[in-house]
Each structure stands twice: as structure tokens, then as C-alpha cells.
Amino acid sequence: MTRHGRNRSQGWRHAKLDGHANENEFANELVSDESIKSEIERYFWKKGLLTNFSVSVDGAKQVRSIFGDLTVSKVDIIMTKSEQDPLNISLKKSENGQVWLISVPRFIAAMEFHLGMKTSREVRTGISLFIGGANLAEFQSQFEEALSQSFRDSPRIAIQEQRQKRLVAQTIKQNFPTIWNSTIEFFNQNLPLITRLAFSQGLAESSEDAANVLIYNKASQGQRVFPVVALVDAVTNLIPSRPVAPGPKNGGSTLLFPTGFLQMHHPQGENQMQFHHQYRKILSLKPTSLSKSELL
């Protein structure tokens, strides 16, 4: 049970309902809130033209995926105006939270689809060991070998690894340095694509089903509107500094990203990749430098 008396399943259901309520609330807010409209005008439609537009709530819409099945669009709200490109909004109801939850096989398949090439076995191994669960089927011997060493070197961390059926960054790096270095390099080199998928496109096949603006409508202060293309551009500029790195706690149980972090998550017992967004990190990137002609 959570501190509010909800179990995990009830908590997810509450978060979903709360999110939909926020979408409807914000749709109404767009009609009357001059400050948020002014911020949108700053990056998209010309000043003074944000009138006579329509707003539709698009949350949880199922769209065609790159795999030919259905996936949930990342677009929560659509603003449309005649003779203007629609504004597809991804709305964040809190300053921190989940932005993309995906299984390891689908994540790797999505990356390969967009990159047009196979990922290396080292990268597949590193991600699978870090996320664990059913993903260990092909790498069980490496997992058991590293876990045994972890019990000798760091018993407290090893107990966590055994319980979660995964390895933390410290253990993978100590036992399989080439695998871990390749995995970190993969994340760093592909930061722009991962950012675009996590915040804008997900597994959607069509760009029409992708968000082009991220809005934190309940941020207490500071910028609330972030054009996705500017966010991707800001992240791209960080690649030389290799910003993706293990978190400082529990031997590196998370991977830190410029826009948040990645952790293992196991809804209904299945270990998956859970990407988190963090407003303060995104704000610090200052993704506002592109001209309006580049943003449209």
C-alpha cells in the first residue's frame, strides 16, 4: 500500500485518471490563460494570432506503431488553427515522473528501426543485465557469475540485485567492463534519438502522432513551454561531454540523463525500462535558442 492507502495498481489507475483530469483542465486553461498563450506564441504561432483556435484532448489515443501494432500516442492535447500547423502538446502534470515505459526488446527494436542497423551484442547484454527479469534468459550465466562476485564484494548491493533479478552499473562494469563501456557509449551517442522517442514520438509510426511541444502547466516558476526540437538540439550539443552516467546510489541502480534518468521498473512483475523526466534538468538545458523558422 502507498502512504495514501492505495496499492500499486490503484496508484497507477489514480495517476492515469489524475492525468486525464489535468488534460481537460489545461484544455480549458488554454482558452483563457494569457501567460501560457504568450509562451506558446514565443516559440510557435506569431504574436497576436493565438485567437480563434480549437483545442482537443487526445490523451491515451491508440495509433499505428512502427511495428504494425497499436501504441499510445505521446500527444495529450492538440491546438489547431486554420492555415497553421497543428500544435501537438505533451502535457506534464508534475515536475518529475515517468515519460516512457518500454520493454527491453521493444526499445532495442525501436532503436534499430530508426538507426537502420543492428545493435551490438555487448549493448544488448549490458541493457539486459541492467534491467534484468525475463531479459536475463539469454544472459543467465553472466548474471550468475557477476552476482556471485557481488556477494563477495558488496553483499548489501548483491541482496538488492538478487531480489530485483538485475545487476547495477557497478557490478556490470567490474565484471564486464567492455560490455558496460559499450552500453554507456550507446546511450551517449544516441541521446538525441532517445530524447525524441521518450518525449515526442514513442513508438508511433507517423510524425503526425508525435508531440512537438512539451508543456509543464503546473510548474511553480520559470519556463513552462519547451519545443521538442529545441530540447533535442540542446541534448545533441552535450554528446561530447558524455552526460549519461550511473547514478550515485546503490552502486548505480539508475542511469542519469540530461533530461532525467533511467531505472528498472517492474509493473506486474515484468522488468522494463522506465525513463523519467525532471523539470529542473530540462530547464537547465535552456532549450530556447532555435529561431522560430527552425521550430515550425
C-alpha positions in Angstrom: 0.0 0.0 0.0 1.1 3.6 -0.6 1.2 6.2 2.1 -2.3 7.3 0.8 -3.7 3.8 1.3 -3.5 2.7 -2.4 -1.8 -0.4 -3.6 0.5 -0.1 -6.7 -2.3 -1.0 -9.2 -4.6 1.5 -7.6 -1.9 4.1 -7.7 -1.3 3.7 -11.4 -5.1 4.0 -12.0 -5.3 7.1 -9.9 -2.3 8.7 -11.7 -4.0 8.0 -15.1 -7.3 9.5 -14.0 -5.5 12.4 -12.5 -3.6 12.9 -15.7 -6.7 12.9 -17.8 -8.3 15.4 -15.4 -5.3 17.6 -15.9 -5.5 17.4 -19.7 -9.2 18.6 -19.6 -8.4 21.3 -17.1 -5.5 22.6 -19.2 -7.6 22.5 -22.4 -9.9 24.9 -20.7 -7.0 26.9 -19.3 -5.6 27.4 -22.8 -8.7 29.4 -23.8 -8.3 32.0 -21.0 -4.7 31.9 -19.6 -2.8 34.8 -21.4 0.5 33.9 -19.8 0.6 30.3 -21.2 -0.7 31.5 -24.6 2.1 34.1 -24.7 4.7 31.5 -24.0 3.3 29.3 -26.8 3.4 32.3 -29.2 7.0 32.9 -28.3 8.0 29.6 -30.0 5.3 28.8 -32.5 2.4 30.9 -33.9 3.1 34.6 -34.5 2.2 37.0 -31.7 -1.4 38.1 -31.7 -2.5 35.2 -33.8 -3.3 32.9 -30.9 -7.1 33.5 -31.3 -9.9 31.6 -32.8 -8.1 28.3 -32.3 -9.7 24.9 -31.3 -8.4 22.6 -28.6 -9.0 18.8 -28.4 -7.9 16.4 -25.7 -6.1 13.5 -27.3 -4.8 11.6 -24.2 -4.3 7.8 -24.4 -5.1 7.7 -28.2 -4.1 4.5 -29.8 -2.1 5.0 -33.1 -0.2 2.8 -35.5 3.2 1.8 -34.3 6.5 1.2 -36.2 5.9 -2.5 -35.6 2.5 -2.5 -37.2 0.5 -2.9 -34.0 -1.0 -0.1 -31.8 0.8 2.1 -29.4 -0.3 5.1 -27.2 0.4 8.5 -28.7 2.5 10.9 -26.7 0.2 13.7 -27.8 -2.2 14.7 -25.0 -3.7 17.9 -26.4 -3.9 19.3 -30.0 -4.3 23.0 -30.8 -5.5 23.7 -34.3 -6.0 26.9 -36.2 -6.8 27.5 -39.9 -3.7 27.9 -42.1 -1.4 26.9 -39.2 0.3 23.7 -38.5 -1.3 21.9 -35.5 0.4 22.1 -32.2 0.7 18.6 -30.6 1.2 19.0 -26.9 2.7 16.6 -24.5 1.4 17.8 -21.1 3.3 17.1 -17.8 1.1 17.3 -14.7 4.1 17.2 -12.3 7.7 18.4 -12.4 9.0 14.8 -12.2 7.7 11.5 -13.3 7.6 8.7 -15.9 8.0 9.8 -19.5 8.5 6.5 -21.3 8.0 2.9 -20.1 9.1 0.2 -22.5 10.3 -3.4 -22.6 14.0 -4.1 -23.5 13.1 -6.0 -26.7 10.9 -3.2 -28.0 13.4 -0.5 -27.0 16.2 -2.2 -28.9 13.9 -2.9 -31.9 12.8 0.7 -31.9 16.4 2.0 -31.9 17.4 -0.4 -34.6 14.4 0.7 -36.7 15.4 4.3 -36.5 19.1 3.8 -36.7 18.8 1.3 -39.6 21.3 -1.0 -38.1 21.6 -3.8 -35.5 22.8 -3.1 -32.0 25.9 -4.9 -30.9 25.7 -8.0 -28.6 27.6 -6.0 -26.0 24.9 -3.4 -25.8 22.1 -5.9 -25.8 23.9 -7.7 -23.0 24.5 -4.6 -21.0 21.0 -3.3 -21.1 19.6 -6.8 -20.4 21.8 -7.2 -17.3 20.9 -3.7 -16.1 17.2 -4.1 -16.4 17.0 -7.9 -15.7 14.0 -10.0 -15.2 12.9 -12.1 -18.2 15.6 -10.3 -20.2 18.2 -12.4 -18.4 17.1 -15.6 -20.2 19.9 -15.2 -22.8 22.5 -13.9 -20.3 21.8 -16.1 -17.3 25.4 -17.3 -16.9 26.8 -13.8 -16.9 24.2 -12.7 -14.4 25.0 -15.6 -12.0 28.8 -15.1 -12.4 28.6 -11.4 -11.6 26.1 -11.9 -8.8 28.4 -14.3 -7.0 31.2 -11.8 -7.2 28.9 -9.1 -6.0 28.0 -11.1 -2.9 31.8 -11.3 -2.1 32.5 -7.6 -2.8 29.2 -5.8 -1.9 26.8 -8.1 0.0 24.2 -5.3 0.6 24.0 -4.4 -3.1 24.0 -8.1 -4.1 20.9 -8.8 -2.0 19.2 -6.0 -3.9 20.4 -7.4 -7.2 19.2 -10.9 -6.3 15.8 -9.6 -5.2 15.3 -7.4 -8.3 16.9 -10.0 -10.7 19.2 -7.5 -12.3 22.7 -6.0 -11.9 23.6 -2.4 -11.0 26.2 -0.4 -13.0 29.0 -1.0 -10.5 28.7 -4.8 -10.8 28.4 -4.9 -14.6 31.4 -2.6 -15.0 33.6 -4.6 -12.6 32.8 -7.9 -14.2 32.3 -7.0 -17.8 34.0 -3.6 -18.5 33.8 -3.9 -22.3 30.1 -4.6 -22.2 29.4 -1.7 -19.8 31.5 0.8 -21.7 29.8 -0.1 -24.9 26.4 0.2 -23.3 27.1 3.7 -21.8 28.6 4.8 -25.2 25.4 3.6 -26.9 23.2 5.8 -24.7 25.5 8.8 -25.1 25.8 8.5 -28.8 22.1 8.1 -29.3 20.9 10.8 -26.8 19.0 12.8 -29.5 17.0 9.8 -30.8 16.2 8.6 -27.3 15.1 12.1 -26.2 12.9 12.4 -29.3 11.3 9.0 -28.7 10.8 9.4 -25.0 9.3 12.9 -25.1 7.7 13.1 -28.6 7.2 10.0 -30.7 7.4 6.9 -28.6 6.7 4.0 -31.0 4.3 6.0 -33.2 4.9 5.4 -36.9 3.6 8.8 -38.2 5.2 12.2 -37.3 1.6 13.5 -37.2 1.2 11.4 -34.0 4.3 12.9 -32.3 4.3 15.8 -29.9 6.1 18.9 -31.0 5.9 20.8 -27.7 6.4 19.8 -24.0 4.4 21.9 -21.5 4.7 21.8 -17.7 1.5 23.7 -17.0 1.8 23.3 -13.2 5.5 24.4 -12.9 5.7 26.8 -10.0 8.0 29.2 -11.7 10.2 29.6 -14.8 9.7 28.5 -18.4 6.8 26.1 -19.0 6.8 25.6 -22.7 9.6 23.6 -24.3 9.7 23.0 -28.1 10.8 19.3 -28.6 13.1 20.1 -31.5 15.0 22.7 -29.3 15.2 20.1 -26.5 16.7 17.5 -28.8 19.1 20.2 -30.1 20.2 21.0 -26.6 20.8 17.4 -25.8 22.8 16.9 -29.1 25.2 19.6 -28.0 26.0 17.6 -24.9 27.2 14.4 -26.6 30.9 15.3 -26.5 30.7 15.6 -22.7 29.3 12.0 -22.4 26.5 13.1 -19.9 24.9 9.6 -19.5 26.4 8.1 -16.3 25.4 5.8 -13.4 23.6 7.4 -10.5 25.5 7.8 -7.2 23.2 5.5 -5.1 23.2 1.7 -4.6 26.1 1.0 -6.9 24.4 2.8 -9.8 20.9 1.5 -9.8 19.9 4.3 -12.2 21.4 5.9 -15.3 21.4 9.7 -15.2 20.3 11.5 -18.4 20.3 15.3 -19.2 16.5 15.2 -19.1 16.0 12.9 -16.1 17.1 9.3 -15.5 16.5 5.7 -16.5 15.7 3.0 -14.0 14.5 -0.6 -13.9 10.7 -0.8 -13.2 8.7 -3.9 -12.8 5.0 -3.3 -13.2 3.1 -6.6 -12.7 6.4 -8.3 -12.2 7.9 -7.6 -15.6 11.2 -5.7 -15.6 11.0 -2.8 -18.0 12.9 0.4 -18.9 11.4 3.4 -17.2 12.6 6.8 -18.4 11.9 9.7 -16.1 11.7 13.4 -16.9 12.8 16.1 -14.4 11.7 19.6 -15.0 14.7 21.2 -13.3 17.1 19.3 -15.6 15.2 20.3 -18.7 15.0 23.9 -17.6 18.8 24.0 -17.0 19.4 22.9 -20.6 17.8 26.2 -21.8 16.3 24.7 -24.9 15.2 28.0 -26.4 18.0 29.0 -28.7 16.4 28.0 -32.1 14.8 30.6 -34.2 11.0 30.4 -34.9 11.6 29.5 -38.5 13.6 26.4 -37.3 10.9 25.5 -34.8 8.0 25.5 -37.2 
